[in-house]
Amino acid sequence: MLDHTDKRIIDELSKNGRISMKELGQLVHLTGQAAANRVSRLEEEGFIEGYTIRFNQEKAGLAVHAFIHIYIRGLYHGPYLAFVQRQTAILHHYKTSGETCYMMECRFPSNAALDQFLTDLNEHANYRLSIVINQTL
């Protein structure tokens, strides 16, 4: 079970995974060693599964950010799923319940690249497109 201090540690590590244990301890009112022990316990118990970086997709030339909701008629999704496996523009892909079968989050270098992706996608499924205007959180 997570206590208040554990939650604060996870929050601080979510903001900066490279923070020193001494600095983390100061932020959560523990010694550096006590903070390190808590982090180790959280890792061992599976609350912390790993550490990652935030990659700036726009600086990498991938300025078009889209969410695509997928509709597939019929029960056989094999060709669509094979198509998805070959695509590098897909950041995340989810099987969903409700109105759509799947949802994907994608990044593209241009509207032309998005258009080509959608043309290829339409051979396997119908879709609804949402373009991200601004990330607010």
N, C-alpha and C positions, 0 to 999 in steps of 0.2 A: 504494500500500500504506500502511496506517495503522501508525504506530509508537506507542509507549507514550504519548508526549506528545499526539499527535493524539487518541487514545482518551480521555485525561484532559480535553482541551479539549471534546470532544463530550459527555462526561459532565457537565462543569460547565455547558455551554450548555443541556443538557437540563434541568438543575435551574433555571437562570435565564437565559433568552434575552436579558435586558436588562442583563446584567452589563457593566461597563466593561471595555475591553481591558486597562487598567492592573490592575484587580482580578483579571481572568482570568489575566494574566501572573503575578501574585504566587502564585495558587493552583497554577499548573503550572510555576513556577520559570523563567519567561521574562520579558523586558521587555515592556511594553505593546505596543510596536511589533512585536516578534517574535511575540507572540500574535496581533495583528491580521493580520500576514502569513500566519500559519498558518491562521487562520479564512478569510481570503480564498482561500487555496489550496484548502482543504476545500470551500468554496462552488463555486469554479470547476471542481473535479474531480467535483462532484456528490455528495460525501459528505454535505454539508449542503444540503438541498433547500429549506429555509425555516424560518421561526420562527413560533411559535404561542403561544396563551395557554391556560390551563386555565380552563374555565368551570364555575362551581359550579351544577350542574343542580338540586340540592335547593333552593338559595336562590332559584332561578328558578321554584320551584313544581313541579318535576318529580321528586317523591320516589320514585315507583315505577320501579325499574330492572329490566329483564327481558331475558333472552336467549331467543329463540324459534327452535327448530329446525324447519325446514319439510320436509314430505314431500309430494311431488306424484306422483300416479299418472299414468302416460302420459308422452309425450315433449313435448307442447305446453305450454309454460310461459307463453305470451304473456299471458293474462288475469291471472295472478298477478303477472308483472313489471310490467304496467300498473298494477295495484293498488299495488304497492310504490312506484312513482314518485310517486303522489299522497299518500303518507303523510308527515306532518311528524314523527311520533313516532320514526321510524327514524333512529338515529345512524349505524349501520354495517350494511351488508348484504353477505354473502359467499356465493359459490357454493362448495359444499363437496363433498368426496368422502366415501365411507363410507355410513353409515346414512341420512343426510339429504341433501336436494338443496341447501338453502340454510340459512344461519343469520343472524339479525338481532339487533342490540342496539338496544333501545328505551328511551325514557323517557316516563312518563305522569304527569299530575298527580294521578291517583287510581286506585283499583282499579276504579271504575266506568268510567273512560276506557279502561283496559286491557281490561275485559270487552267493551266495545263494539268495540274494535279486533279482539279475537279473534273475535267474532261475525262481523264483516265479513271478516276473513281466512279464516274457515272456509268461505266461499263459493268460495274459490279453491284452498285447500290444507288439509291436515291439519297439525297442529303438536304440538310438545312444549314446554312452558313451564318456564323456570327463573327464579325471582325472586332477585335479588341481596340477600343479607342484610347483607353488609359487604364493602367493598373493602379488601383486606389489603396491597396494594402499590401 
